[in-house]
Structures are given as C-alpha cells and as structure tokens.
Amino acid sequence: MPADDLFAAATAARANAYAPYSDYPVGAALRGADGRVYAAANVENAAYPQGQCAEASAIGMMVTAGERRIVEALVVAAGQHIPTPCGGCRQRLREFMALDAPLHLAGPEGIRRTTTLGELLPLSFGPEHLGKAGPR
C-alpha cells in the first residue's frame, strides 16, 4: 500500500479522536516537504460548530513545527462512503498543498482511493489570486 506511514499515523490519531456528538472519528496525516509526518484527529465541542477537523489540527501542528508545504495527505474514517475532507478543510489544504499533490482517502482497512486536491476542489481560490506565491 502506498503511504503506509501516513496511514499508520492517521489511524493512530483517529483512535484518539474526540467525537461524542457526530460519532465520526477522523484521523489525518500530512507529509511535509521536510519528509516529516504530522497527524491529528478531529476534536468536537458541545457548541457543535466550534469543533476542529482532523485536517485543520494536522495543519496547525505542521505550521507550528515550521513547515509550510504539504506534499501528500491522507484522511481516514469508517463508514461505507469514501471519507473526504469537508469544504473548509479542502480550502485549508489548498493554502499549503499543490493541486496535483496526492490525497489518499482511507477506511480502517486501508486506502480506498487516491485523488488530488485539484480534483476535490476544482477552480479553487488560492494565494496566487491575491498576488502571493504561497508556500508551494
């Protein structure tokens, strides 16, 4: 399986998810340009919209560590549907990830599909629209 280390890190993070309201634990793992893996889980809140997605948490960890570029990402969750990042997280990933970078979508059994951010977020708005090069 490609991205074994990402899958293992996201699965371990998912095991610690705090999802008492949705009962939908999610893990995410990002590979930075430095080769390190940054993983996190979703964290919900009784003020339901105030929770934090796994992808957003992993991005925060990555940025805190000083990395600014995602070269590969993986999201893992259970259920019959392929887990994909929500719209907000697609935009968050867009800030740090090239549109052609691999994005693996996994269930507990392994990767179900590999796509790109560009496929999930076509005609997206990014740093270049503001005259910025972005972290790519």
Backbone as a ProteinNet text record, in pm:
[ID]
protein_1_A
[PRIMARY]
MPADDLFAAATAARANAYAPYSDYPVGAALRGADGRVYAAANVENAAYPQGQCAEASAIGMMVTAGERRIVEALVVAAGQHIPTPCGGCRQRLREFMALDAPLHLAGPEGIRRTTTLGELLPLSFGPEHLGKAGPR
[TERTIARY]
85.2	0	89.6	59.9	135.5	101.2	192.8	169.6	143.5	212.6	194.5	215.1	317.3	344.4	234.9	178.4	66.7	-56	-83.4	-198.8	-183.8	-66.5	-43.6	-58.1	-4	-12	-155.6	-227.8	-367	-456	-432.1	-510.7	-485.3	-360	-327.7	-391.4	-389	-452.1	-603.4	-663.7	-809	-852	-768.6	-800.8	-817.7	-762.7	-773.5	-871.3	-946.9	-1042.8	-1144.1	-1190.4	-1294.8	-1417.9	-1506.1	-1621.7	-1750.3	-1784.6	-1903	-2034.8	-2033.8	-2157.7	-2187.8	-2089	-2111	-2087.3	-2011.9	-1968.3	-1898.4	-1820.9	-1748.4	-1602.4	-1524.8	-1383.2	-1305.2	-1221.1	-1141.3	-995.4	-907.1	-764	-710.1	-612.5	-548.5	-397.9	-325	-179	-130.4	-35.4	21.6	171.2	223.8	368.5	416.1	504.8	561.1	674.8	716.7	829.1	956	959.5	1075.2	1074.7	968.4	956.6	889.5	874.6	810.1	659.7	600.7	456.8	392.7	283.9	208.3	67.9	26.7	-103.3	-185.9	-317.7	-408.6	-547.1	-632.2	-770.2	-867.8	-993.6	-1095.4	-1127.3	-1164.9	-1198	-1327.6	-1435.7	-1566.5	-1587.9	-1697.6	-1729.6	-1881.9	-1931.1	-2076	-2137.3	-2062	-2104.3	-2063	-2140.7	-2103.2	-2021.8	-2056.2	-1973.3	-1834.1	-1807.3	-1678	-1571	-1602.8	-1505.1	-1395.1	-1299.3	-1188.5	-1171.3	-1162.9	-1142.4	-1000.2	-983.1	-851.6	-751.8	-795.6	-705.6	-658	-750.2	-713.8	-616.5	-640.1	-549.5	-410.5	-403.8	-274	-200.9	-274.4	-212	-155.1	-229	-179.3	-50.7	-44.1	78	193.9	166.6	270.1	325.7	236.7	278.9	355.6	309.1	378.2	519.9	540.2	673	762.4	705.9	784.8	774.1	697.7	679.6	567.2	579	478.9	427.1	466.8	421.9	385.7	267.4	219.7	246.7	315.4	341.7	253.1	187.6	99.2	13.3	-111.7	-201.3	-287.6	-337.5	-425.6	-529.3	-653.9	-764.2	-824.1	-851.2	-908.8	-1031.1	-1137.2	-1259.5	-1333.2	-1423.5	-1502.2	-1631	-1699	-1827.4	-1823.7	-1940	-1947.7	-1901.7	-1908.3	-1868.8	-1720	-1658.9	-1518.1	-1508.4	-1423.9	-1412.5	-1334.1	-1391.5	-1324.1	-1320.7	-1221.9	-1219	-1342.4	-1391.1	-1504.3	-1459.8	-1552.1	-1519.5	-1419.7	-1436.9	-1344.6	-1203.8	-1191.7	-1058.5	-996.8	-1078.8	-1024.4	-957.1	-1021.6	-962.9	-839.2	-841.5	-723.9	-605.8	-632.1	-527	-473.3	-561.7	-524.7	-418.5	-419.4	-322.1	-179.4	-164.7	-31.8	2.2	-91.2	-74.8	-97.2	-9.2	-27.1	-150.5	-215.4	-337.7	-314.8	-192.3	-165.1	-101.7	-92.3	-35.4	-133.7	-83.2	-172.5	-244.4	-371.6	-457	-524.3	-485.8	-536.2	-658.4	-760.5	-885.6	-899.1	-903.2	-892.4	-1003.1	-1031.9	-1114.3	-1021.6	-1074.2	-988.7	-911.3	-961.4	-895.9	-781.6	-773.6	-667.1	-717.4	-630.9	-663.7	-771.2	-875.7	-984.9	-970.8	-911.8	-895.2	-785.9	-710.8	-614.4	-657.7	-662.3	-704.2	-606.6	-642.8	-563.2	-653.5	-592.5	-670.8	-743.7	-678.8	-742.2	-869.8	-873.8	-996.7	-1108	-1070.4	-1170.4	-1210.9	-1127.1	-1152.3	-1123.5	-1204.5	-1178.4	-1204.6	-1133.1	-1147.3	-1133.5	-1038.5	-1023.4	-958.2	-977.3	-918.7	-798.3	-683.8	-562.9	-478.9	-362	-275.3	-243.1	-230.9	-195.9	-303.6	-427.1	-533.8	-513	-436.9	-407.6	-268.4	-208.4	-76.4	35.2	5.9	104.7	147.5	271.4	322.4	274.1	243.8	204.1	324.4	304.8	415.4	463.7	412.2	449.9	588.3
-118.1	0	124.1	220.4	344.7	420.6	501.8	589.4	512.7	401.6	322.5	405.5	490.8	570.8	673	730.4	824.2	751.9	633.5	556	519.2	473.4	435.2	555.1	668.5	788.1	839.1	841.4	888.4	793.1	663.8	564.7	577.5	596.8	614.9	742.4	848.8	974.4	956.2	889.2	865.5	793	704	629.8	722.8	842.9	941	1053.1	1040.7	1144.9	1165.8	1288.4	1321.8	1359.1	1261.1	1279.9	1229.7	1280	1229.7	1274.9	1375.1	1428.6	1367.9	1359.1	1301.5	1151.6	1101.6	961.6	926.8	1022.2	1006.1	1044.6	956.3	987.7	988.2	1087.7	1105.7	1125.4	1070.5	1095.1	1150	1237.7	1293.1	1292.9	1269.8	1276.4	1349.6	1436.9	1518.1	1492.8	1484.6	1476.1	1613.4	1671.6	1799.8	1783.2	1893.5	1891.6	1844.2	1858.9	1813.5	1662.4	1593.5	1448.9	1404.3	1495.8	1458.1	1441.8	1359.8	1334.8	1403.8	1473.2	1545	1486.1	1429.9	1362.8	1420.7	1417.6	1468.2	1407.4	1427.1	1377.4	1493.4	1465.1	1567.6	1580.5	1701.6	1732.4	1812.1	1749.3	1815.6	1893.8	1967.8	2055.4	2059.6	2078.1	2086	2201.4	2307.7	2415.1	2366.8	2274.2	2187.2	2251.7	2366.7	2418	2463.3	2462.9	2509.4	2401.1	2281.7	2173.2	2197.9	2107.6	2120.2	1989.5	2000.5	1883.5	1830.5	1703.3	1639.9	1709.2	1743.1	1808.2	1943.1	2020.9	2151.9	2136.6	2037.7	2013.2	1974.4	1887.4	1844.8	1961.6	2047.3	2165.5	2255.3	2272.6	2353.7	2297.3	2166.1	2102.5	2123.8	2110.8	2126.9	2269.3	2366	2505.8	2539.6	2489.1	2512.3	2457.3	2347.2	2286.6	2361.3	2458.9	2539.1	2499.2	2396	2351.4	2432.6	2456.4	2535.8	2469.6	2344.1	2281.2	2135.6	2097.2	1959.2	1896.6	1782.4	1714.4	1592	1546.6	1429.8	1430.3	1385.6	1382.8	1257.4	1220.2	1104.6	1134.8	1097.2	1110.6	972.1	935.1	803.8	818	747.3	740.5	613.1	569.3	449.2	486.1	385.5	405.9	355.8	344	289.6	389.6	517.2	619.6	650.5	686.1	726.5	857.6	863.6	987.4	1093.5	1209.9	1320.5	1440.9	1527.4	1648.9	1734.2	1799.6	1891.6	2010.5	2092	2208.5	2302.2	2328	2416.2	2360.6	2230	2168.5	2159.4	2145.6	2149.3	2284.1	2390.5	2523.3	2539.1	2483.2	2489	2415.3	2297.3	2222.1	2300.9	2371	2449.4	2553.8	2603	2704.7	2649.2	2519.4	2461.2	2347.9	2307.3	2186.1	2217.8	2168.3	2185.6	2109.2	2160.6	2098.3	1958.5	1927.4	1794.7	1698.9	1739	1651.7	1539.6	1420.3	1308.3	1326.1	1290.4	1294	1157.3	1079.8	943.8	945.7	874	865.1	721	701	565.9	533.4	404.3	348	273.9	216.9	143.9	28.6	-23.5	-136.8	-93.3	35.7	84.1	190.4	227.2	331.9	282.3	361.2	327.3	396.5	516	591.8	695.5	719.4	828.6	926.3	1051.9	1158	1273.7	1390.1	1510.3	1617.5	1715.4	1826.2	1898.7	1908.7	1974.2	1905.4	1773.1	1700.6	1727.7	1743.5	1769	1915.6	2004.5	2147.7	2217.1	2186	2244.9	2395.8	2464.9	2611.1	2681.5	2636.4	2687	2824.5	2887.9	3017.9	2994.1	3048.5	3027.3	3151.9	3139.9	3255.7	3335	3265.3	3335.3	3434.6	3414.5	3508.5	3642.6	3640.4	3762.7	3816.3	3761.8	3806.8	3750.3	3642	3578.5	3446.3	3409.5	3283.4	3165.2	3185.2	3074.4	2990.6	2889.2	2808.8	2701.1	2694.8	2588.4	2609.6
0	0	0	-86.8	-81.7	47.1	89.1	204.6	333.8	353.7	475.8	602.2	602.7	722.2	748.6	642.4	659.7	714.5	658.8	704.1	851.5	890.3	1030.2	1123	1083.5	1168.1	1179.6	1068.8	1071.4	1150.7	1136.9	1210.6	1361	1400.3	1541.7	1595.9	1518.1	1561	1573.9	1475.7	1476.6	1603.4	1654.5	1777.1	1896.8	1888.8	1997.5	1967.4	1859.9	1824.3	1937.2	1947.6	2043.8	1962.2	1940	1852.5	1917	2039.2	2107.6	2045.2	1959.8	1902.7	1766.8	1680.2	1547.3	1546.1	1642.7	1644.1	1512.8	1461.9	1336.3	1357.5	1419.9	1441.8	1310.8	1297	1175.4	1215.4	1135.9	1150.2	1020.1	1029.9	910.6	932.3	825.4	830.1	705.8	727.7	620.8	613.7	493.7	477	431.2	509	472.2	373.2	314.6	221.6	291	423.5	501.2	523.6	477.8	492.5	621.1	716.3	842.1	822.4	909.3	906	1025.1	998.4	1101	1102.9	1216.1	1224.2	1337.2	1319.5	1421.7	1401.6	1500.9	1499.8	1510	1478.1	1498.1	1647.1	1686.6	1825.7	1824.2	1870.3	1869.9	1999	2000.3	2111.2	2125.5	2247.3	2268.8	2189.2	2169	2078.6	1939.3	1885.8	1774.8	1663.1	1612.1	1502.2	1546.1	1674.4	1723.7	1726.4	1682.9	1682.2	1579.5	1577.3	1483.6	1407.8	1276.6	1191.6	1207.3	1176.8	1185	1092.3	971.5	876.7	930	986.4	1041.3	1157.5	1241.6	1354.5	1306	1203.7	1149.8	1084.2	1014.5	954.5	1063.3	1171.6	1282.5	1340.8	1355.4	1406.2	1309.7	1181.3	1079.9	1081.2	1081.5	1080.6	1208.2	1321.7	1448.2	1445.9	1372.9	1361	1261.4	1191.1	1098.2	952.8	921.8	783	719.2	588.9	518.1	391.4	365.1	241.6	265.2	216.5	221.8	85.6	84.3	-42.7	-62.7	45.1	37.6	163.3	149.6	265	262.3	379.8	393.3	500.5	472.2	566.9	586.1	712.5	740.1	831.2	794.7	875.2	835.4	920.6	893.2	821.4	770.9	705.3	562.7	502.5	367.6	262	291.2	195	207.8	96.4	99.2	176.2	279.1	356.7	279.5	267.7	200.6	294.6	279.1	361.1	334.5	437.9	421.4	336.1	295.6	212.4	277.6	407.4	477.4	480.1	500.8	504.6	366.5	264	128.2	104.5	150.3	135	223	342.9	430.1	366.5	310	242	123.1	53.7	-65.4	-33.4	86.7	127.5	127	155	174.2	77.9	-5.3	-86.2	-233.6	-319.2	-463.1	-509.4	-611.5	-660.8	-716.2	-758.4	-814.1	-713.2	-587.7	-484	-450.4	-416.5	-384.9	-252.4	-254.5	-136.4	-127.1	-25.1	-7.5	83.8	44.7	119.3	166.2	297	352.4	451.5	457.9	564	658	764.9	858.5	795.3	683.8	616.7	525.2	492.6	405.2	309.5	218.1	121.4	25.4	11.9	-79.5	-214.6	-210.4	-334.7	-314.4	-420.3	-420.8	-528	-492	-582.3	-566	-613.3	-590.8	-531.6	-471.2	-418.3	-531.3	-646	-760.5	-805.4	-793.8	-829.1	-728.2	-601.6	-497.6	-488.5	-540.6	-527.5	-661.3	-764	-895.9	-895.7	-980.2	-994.6	-859.5	-782	-645.3	-638.6	-525.8	-493.5	-404.8	-442.3	-364.5	-352.8	-291.4	-267.6	-394.2	-506.4	-630.3	-674	-631.2	-663.9	-593.2	-487.3	-411.9	-444.4	-550.1	-589.9	-503.3	-432.7	-344.9	-406.6	-382.7	-436.1	-355.3	-227.9	-142	-105.2	-25.1	24.7	-70.7	-191	-282.5	-329.1
[MASK]
++++++++++++++++++++++++++++++++++++++++++++++++++++++++++++++++++++++++++++++++++++++++++++++++++++++++++++++++++++++++++++++++++++++++

